[in-house]
Each structure stands twice: as structure tokens, then as C-alpha cells.
């Protein structure tokens, strides 16, 4: 059940399991890749290359695992679009299709966005997807994010053109709505657990801490 969703940092012990889930030799192009920017060619990396990439991101906490009932089901990420402006983009991948369309992605993305606002001096959090991925667009809508941009017919995949889509939410918007969102997604909202407004202001005032 999606109520058991948590996110946590990647550990070295996770790397072989994660690699097998993402880049199974038997499946050719993984099913998840058909929805995650499939217009970019897929090339299966070696384990060494994969490990080095993940380890580099672990230092800054740029990738977390999505765990459901103790099992890895996906990963959330972020990257800097323009670091000096504190502009980042978030991402999410659920590897196993059995966990698609069950609310897992929305809940994991909620936890990730809340974590990013609580730990980084950002004033906005967003993600980019494409019009062929309706599930990802629904995640943005369910989380109260704004459709900030639609670049029409700029992605070409399987003989068709698709739009590039951008969703975003500002820090003040997130702080205002996150309690209501949490109640809808997880149940009763706990102010003591999610009252991060003081901490996030401190992060903004003291960016050297992060």
C-alpha cells in the first residue's frame, strides 16, 4: 500500500539491487525508460560507470530511494539547472510498473519536494516532463503545482511530436498548502512533524549550512 512510502538516502549496499532494477540485461530498453525522457537514446551503462555516477550524487544527497514496505521501488532526484540562482529541477522514477498509477509517485514526490525545501536555500522547486507522460503531469496537478510552460511539439518519439511540460511551485506556496496536501495523501496532518517554516527560513538566511 502507498501509505507505507518513505524516501531515504542511497547506501553503497543498495547499488547492486538498484542497478539490476534499472538496467536488467534481459529487458533491452527498460519499461520505465519508455516514459522517462524516451526521446533521449538509452544505453545500458556498465556497473562501474553506474556506481561512480550514483556515488558522486550521494555526497550532496541528489538521489534518494523510494521505499514501500521495506522494498526499493524507485528513486527521486534533483539536479541544478542554474546553481548560482538556486534553481533546481526534481525528478522521479518508479521502476516496477506494478507500482504505477497507485499513488506511490505522488506521495514520494511530495516527500521529496518537502525535503528539498527544508534542506536547500531554494525559492522554487519544479520538474520537466513531456505530454506523453500523463501520469507525471497528474503528479504535478495533485501536488498543487503550476503548469509554468508548455513548449509545443519539441520532443520527437516513435514518429510523433510531443510537448515539453514544466511544473513548478514556490516556497511560500508550498508552505501554505503542504499541510492540506499531506492530509489528503497520508491522513491526519501533524504540525509537530511537518512544521519546517522556521528551519527553512534559517536555510534561506544561512545558505552556507547546506
N, C-alpha and C positions, 0 to 999 in steps of 0.2 A: 504494500500500500504506500502511496505517495506521502502519507503522514510521517513515515519513517525517514524521510530525506534529511541528510546533513551534507555539508561540504567540509573538507579538511585538506591540509597541505599534502602534497605528494611526498612519499618517503622512498628511499632507494629500494626498499623491499618490494615496492609496488611496480617497479619498472618492467619486469618480465611479463607480469599479468597485463599491464596496460598496453604493452607492445603487441601482445597476442590479440587483444581485443580490437586494437586499432588497425593492425596490419597483418591479419591472418593470411598465410600463404595460399590457402585453398580457395579463397573467395575472389581473387582478382581485385577489382575495384570494390572496396568495402561499401556496404549498403549505406552507411552514414555519409560517405563522401558524395553520394548521388544527390544529397541535399545541402551539403556544406560546401558552398562555392564550387560546384562541379564543373564550371566553365574554366577553372584552372586545372591543368593536367595533373593526374595523380601518378606519383612514382613512389613505390614502396621503398622506404629507407632501410638501410642496414640497422641492426640493433645498436651498434656503436654510435652511429650518427643520431639516431633517435635518443639514446641515453644522453649524449652530450647536449642536445637541444633542450631536453627536459631539465637536466641539471643546471644549465645556465639560467633558466627561468625560475628555478626553485629558490635561488638567492633572494630575489625580490618578491617572491610569492605571486608570480604571474600566472600560475596554474594551480588549481585546486581540483581534487577528485570529488565527484558526486557519488555519495554512498546511500544505498537504500537497503535497510535491514542487514547492514553489515557487508553488503556486496558492492563492488565498484560497478556503476552503470554508465558513467560518463565523466566529463571534465568541463570545468569553467575556466576561462582565460581572460587576460586583458593584454593589450599592447598599447604603446604610446603612439598616438597619431602626431602629436607635437608636444614633446615633454616640457619645454620651457613655458608653454601655456597651460600645463596641467590638463591636457586634452587626451583622454584615453578612449579606447573602444573595448567593449567587453564581448565575449563570445561564449558559446556553449555547444557541446556535442553530447548527445545521448547515443552510445554505440549500439546498443541492442534494440532492434525495432519493437521488441515486446514491451518496451517502456515508452514508446511514442504515444502521444495523444492520451496520456493518463494523468496529466497534471505534474509530472515529475520535472519537466523542463522549466515550467513557470515557477515552481517552488524553489528549485535550485537557483534560478536566475534572480529571484527575489533575495535569497540569502547572499548571493554574490554581490549584487548591487549594494545591499546594505553594508556588507563588509568593506567594499571599496570606498564608500562614503565615510565609513567610520575610521579608516586607516590611512587614507591618502588625502592630500590637500586639493582635491578636485572640486570643481563647482558644477560639473556636468558629468553624466555617465550615459553612454549610448551604445548602440550596436548597429552594424550594417548587415543586411541580408538581401535577398532577391525575391522578385514577385512569384517565383516558382515554389517558394517555401512558405506556404500558407500557415503552417504550424508556428514558425518563428514569428511571423507577423502577429499571430494571435497572442504570443507571449508578450510582445510589446504593448498590445492593447489591454490585456488583462492586468498588466503592471502599471497602467495609467500613464504610459509614456506617450510622447507627442511624435506623430509622424512628421519629421522635420524635412525630409527630402525624398523625392521620387525622380530619379534620373531615368527617363523613359528609353526603353529599347537599347540599352548599352551593354547588356550581357547576352551572349550568344551561346546556346547549348542545345544539342540534339536537333539542330535545324531550325530553332526558334529563337526569337529575341525576347528578352525579359527586362524588367525594370530593376535598377538598383534602388534599394529601400533603406532609409536611415530613420531610426527611432532614437529619442533621447529624453532624459529627464534631468532637471536642475536640482541641486542640493536642497533648496528651500521647498521645492515641490515634493521631493521625496520625504523630507522630514514631516511635512504636513499630512501626507497620505499613507505613510508606511504602516501606521497602526491599524487603519481600516483594512488595508491590503492583507496584513498579517492575519487579522481576524477572519477574513474571507478564505484565506488559503490554508491556515493551520488551526484555527479555533480561537479560543479566548486569548485576547491580547494582553500581554504582561508589560506594564510600564517599567517595572524594575529591570526586566530583562532587555528591553529594547530602547530605553531612554539614553540615546547616544548624542543628544544635541550638544551637551557640554563638551564631551570628548571631541566631537567633530569640529567644534569651534576652536578647540585647542590645537587640533591638527592644522587647521587653516592658518592660525596665528603663528604656529611654530613648525613650518614645513620641514625644517632640518631634522625633526624627530623621525621622519618616515624614510 
